[in-house]
Amino acid sequence: MKNLIDLIHKADSIAVVTHTSADGDALGSSFSLALALDTMGKKVTVFLEEPVPKMLDFLPGQQFVSEYEGGTYDLCICLDTSDMKRLGKRAGIYSNSKRRITIDHHTTNNMQADGLWIDESASATGEMIYKLVKALNVEIDREIAINLYTAIITDTGGFRYSNTTPESHIIAADLLSRNIPSVDIIKKVFDTISYSKMFLMKKTFQNLALYFDGKVAVSHLLNEDIKSVDAQNDDFEGLVNVGRNLEGVEVSLFLREEQPGVFKGSLRANEYVDVAQIASVFSGGGHKRAAGFSIEGGLDECVRKVLTEIEKVL
Ligand SMILES: [Mn+2]
């Protein structure tokens, strides 16, 4: 922490980056940190790969988002990102900056940094940013609190996932005391469903299949289905839980065909399977009970390859 604070104090211009397909933790962490750094008088810019998804458009701090137009930053802070590949087109902003900080809670982080802070026990990167902002002596105002609360509820699934700790609740309680519209945030993040998401959910249910005595659920979306609606990135959020929530299921696999023959795989486990280990076979990563990877080939072939790896650890 002392090293991170030194690096931040020494920097004037600071870039903040996070992973592609940024979710509530990625964006909430980025905007809350940007707001805090701005309060400290830093020149802060947030670089994103995609526009902020509609379900997260209420997050304060979006005025710091900008297009990258070249230049080198004193410091680049990378959040919630385990691998350079996940920075997409913005990898150069990080690698070319004078100093680099990575703050993350993924178990399989392999980023290079001058200041590296990995805390696998944190439910969300937002929990770590909460501690950092406090350590920087910046007041956690309502705008910062909205971002951090969104980060924590996103990554804990509303305090439902096994990564939820007493500390998640203690931090959330402190954030709630700052007069944030928590009911509206929860409704927006978890309950409001776009038309395209409802269509993709219907397809996900239709395609659900069970293996290994019902311990493994597999579903998929084909590229043609995805293209038939104007699907946004957040429309895919949580579809892997359709299989995960079925009684008796330990592992849920969800494959989405991003381009013909190229699938993005999501894995979830309920109690005992380490899916990060399975994802790593396909050069992916993540957490013990939630991981992701990419795989190329036909649908049946991809399903078979992943099932083979799941069977080994079941
Ligand atoms: Mn996260």
Boltz pocket constraint, residues with backbone or C-beta under 6 A from the ligand:
constraints:
  - pocket:
      binder: B
      contacts: [[A, 25], [A, 26], [A, 80], [A, 105], [A, 123], [A, 124], [A, 125], [A, 155]]
      max_distance: 6.0
